[in-house]
């Protein structure tokens, strides 16, 4: 019984720590979103005139901010490049 109460105390401490760090995690995610947005706008400004498939693969372009954000996200996470 003592061991179970100690494990519940440890679990409570972990959950409390997660709740206390939640605002900081939100701030970090907001900064990440701001950086992605800024680089997406810069990418659209610099590379919007490139034809699809000219330099990058088909379907990967900088025609608008949404597509540029998706390309940046895939570059950061290495998602979609193993196709």
FENUR-V622349 format. One record per residue. N is the residue number from 1. RES is the residue in three letters. OMEGA is omega as a letter, one per 30 degrees, with the letter a starting at -180 (none if undefined). Layout:
BEGIN
n | res | omega
N | RES | OMEGA
N | RES | OMEGA
END
This chain:
BEGIN
n | res | omega
1 | UNK | a
2 | UNK | a
3 | UNK | l
4 | UNK | l
5 | UNK | l
6 | UNK | l
7 | UNK | l
8 | UNK | l
9 | UNK | l
10 | UNK | l
11 | UNK | l
12 | UNK | l
13 | UNK | l
14 | UNK | a
15 | UNK | l
16 | UNK | l
17 | UNK | l
18 | UNK | l
19 | UNK | a
20 | UNK | a
21 | UNK | a
22 | UNK | l
23 | UNK | l
24 | UNK | l
25 | UNK | l
26 | UNK | l
27 | UNK | l
28 | UNK | l
29 | UNK | l
30 | UNK | l
31 | UNK | l
32 | UNK | l
33 | UNK | l
34 | UNK | l
35 | UNK | l
36 | UNK | a
37 | UNK | a
38 | UNK | l
39 | UNK | l
40 | UNK | l
41 | UNK | l
42 | UNK | l
43 | UNK | l
44 | UNK | a
45 | UNK | a
46 | UNK | a
47 | UNK | a
48 | UNK | a
49 | UNK | l
50 | UNK | l
51 | UNK | l
52 | UNK | a
53 | UNK | a
54 | UNK | l
55 | UNK | l
56 | UNK | l
57 | UNK | l
58 | UNK | l
59 | UNK | l
60 | UNK | a
61 | UNK | l
62 | UNK | a
63 | UNK | l
64 | UNK | a
65 | UNK | l
66 | UNK | l
67 | UNK | l
68 | UNK | l
69 | UNK | l
70 | UNK | l
71 | UNK | l
72 | UNK | l
73 | UNK | l
74 | UNK | l
75 | UNK | a
76 | UNK | a
77 | UNK | a
78 | UNK | a
79 | UNK | l
80 | UNK | a
81 | UNK | l
82 | UNK | a
83 | UNK | none
END
